[in-house]
Amino acid sequence: MKVLLDECLPQKLRHYIENHEVATVGYMGWSGITNGKLLAAAEDAGFDVLLTGDKGLGYQNNLAGRPIGVVALSAISWNIIRHHLPAMQKAVDDAQPGIVKAVECGVFSRPRKHGRYPSP
């Protein structure tokens, strides 16, 4: 399958998607293109799957009947995603046209400082 890696995800992620042809939005010259137009460009270029960190993409665009599937990760930080590579790989492997598959990776949160003011 041909997989398009959205620009919101770490570009090094392309090295961890096995057994598929992977290109990035930047490599394709599509940086800054909005979701609907990006989906259309990806379909026209023959991509089977869009891998994104945009969890709302499936809600913002009607994918029914479209030839491309979407895998949406719940996080965009490499430090979080790297712990969920097998789940991401399985979702890409199992991607279906017209369907959004969500992969729960957790979310990034900063540790809270105790007390009202930070310690010196």
C-alpha positions, 0 to 999 in steps of 0.5 A: 500500500502507498501511505502518506504521512501527514506533516503534523507527525514526526517525519522519522516515523516513515522509517517505522512503517514496514512493508509499505511505500511511504511518502511525506506531505512535505516530500510531495510538495503539499505542505500547508494544504488543508484536509479536504484538498489533501485527501483529494491530492492523495487520492489522485496520486494513488495513496491508499492510506493517510496517516495523521495526528488530526483526530478530527479529520474523519469528522470534518470530511465525509470519507464514505465511498472514498478510495483512501483510508485514514489512520489517526493517531491520538498524539503527535509527539515522537516520545509518545508515538514510539511506544505505540508503533505496533498498534500504528503498524497494525492500523496501517496494515488493516486500513480500509478505504473510506474508514478512519481508524483511531490509534490511542497513543495517550496524550502529552502532559507536562508534570504539574509543579506543586505549590503556587510558585515554582521553587528556585 
